[in-house]
């Protein structure tokens, strides 16, 4: 039963039944029990790992070489400064990758024989750059293009490393976008055209909003990989987090700076990974059997 108070608010007199209260209490007990079991099992597993690894003969040497706390704190500012370059490269490349990848996806989905050359170009682009290893593309552009000494072209290694990331990742992102565009039922296009929308308007206001929403989880996964692969530009001599850790290691042959760089990359990647999982759950990708309908 519900009644209206003098101030106009609706107040409900409903109370859960005894059976419902018993069910809620049982669920709370099960939740607490599951949490306790999970915590205890995790602690036991961690303790076994610590005891097992710590009892090995070579652990003191490994701890001093890879997990030296004092050396890690000493190298942290230098490695973090290099990580800031990785972050900037990743952000700029992510924007360019989305633009280029979406353009390639649209070219591959154009209808009509007049667009055949554009479809062939987009297909060849994605095939070539998905087939080439990223490290090879970085070498070819980072060392090859500056060696040509062409006027008007920059010679900075970080720029050509970023170009290699954009060219390679845009081929993967293009296929993600194309899958989303082709997943839209043809009736959506037909309905939009029957309302008087042009092909461009149909693509912009009907197809792309639905397609992008459907491919957000795999798209975010690609950007998680981009965060990690931005460290590959270190092979060109760019002082990023990996290169800074290498220079720090060369001073005393202690590999703790590499561990520090790895921890910083993990700390940078985890938030985007959790965001990807959250978006995937909202889209119905995890649990409940299958993706969006």
Rosetta blueprint (number, residue, H / E / L):
1 X L
2 X E
3 X E
4 X E
5 X L
6 X L
7 X L
8 X L
9 X L
10 X E
11 X E
12 X E
13 X L
14 X L
15 X L
16 X L
17 X L
18 X H
19 X H
20 X H
21 X H
22 X H
23 X H
24 X H
25 X H
26 X H
27 X H
28 X H
29 X H
30 X H
31 X H
32 X H
33 X H
34 X H
35 X H
36 X H
37 X H
38 X H
39 X H
40 X H
41 X H
42 X H
43 X H
44 X H
45 X H
46 X H
47 X H
48 X H
49 X H
50 X H
51 X H
52 X H
53 X H
54 X H
55 X L
56 X L
57 X L
58 X L
59 X H
60 X H
61 X H
62 X H
63 X H
64 X H
65 X H
66 X H
67 X L
68 X L
69 X H
70 X H
71 X H
72 X H
73 X H
74 X H
75 X H
76 X H
77 X H
78 X H
79 X H
80 X H
81 X H
82 X H
83 X H
84 X H
85 X H
86 X H
87 X H
88 X H
89 X H
90 X H
91 X H
92 X H
93 X H
94 X H
95 X H
96 X H
97 X H
98 X H
99 X H
100 X H
101 X H
102 X H
103 X H
104 X H
105 X H
106 X H
107 X H
108 X H
109 X L
110 X L
111 X L
112 X L
113 X H
114 X H
115 X H
116 X H
117 X H
118 X H
119 X H
120 X H
121 X H
122 X H
123 X H
124 X H
125 X H
126 X H
127 X H
128 X H
129 X H
130 X H
131 X H
132 X L
133 X L
134 X H
135 X H
136 X H
137 X H
138 X H
139 X H
140 X H
141 X H
142 X H
143 X H
144 X H
145 X H
146 X H
147 X H
148 X H
149 X L
150 X L
151 X L
152 X L
153 X L
154 X L
155 X L
156 X L
157 X H
158 X H
159 X H
160 X H
161 X H
162 X H
163 X H
164 X H
165 X H
166 X H
167 X H
168 X H
169 X H
170 X H
171 X H
172 X H
173 X H
174 X H
175 X H
176 X H
177 X H
178 X H
179 X H
180 X H
181 X H
182 X H
183 X L
184 X L
185 X L
186 X H
187 X H
188 X H
189 X H
190 X H
191 X H
192 X H
193 X H
194 X H
195 X L
196 X L
197 X L
198 X L
199 X H
200 X H
201 X H
202 X H
203 X H
204 X H
205 X H
206 X H
207 X H
208 X H
209 X H
210 X H
211 X H
212 X H
213 X H
214 X H
215 X L
216 X H
217 X H
218 X H
219 X H
220 X H
221 X H
222 X H
223 X H
224 X H
225 X H
226 X H
227 X H
228 X H
229 X H
230 X H
231 X H
232 X H
233 X H
234 X H
235 X H
236 X H
237 X L
238 X L
239 X L
240 X L
241 X H
242 X H
243 X H
244 X H
245 X H
246 X H
247 X H
248 X H
249 X H
250 X H
251 X H
252 X H
253 X L
254 X L
255 X L
256 X H
257 X H
258 X H
259 X H
260 X H
261 X H
262 X H
263 X H
264 X H
265 X H
266 X H
267 X H
268 X H
269 X H
270 X H
271 X H
272 X H
273 X H
274 X H
275 X H
276 X H
277 X H
278 X H
279 X H
280 X H
281 X H
282 X H
283 X H
284 X L
285 X L
286 X L
287 X L
288 X L
289 X L
290 X L
291 X L
292 X L
293 X L
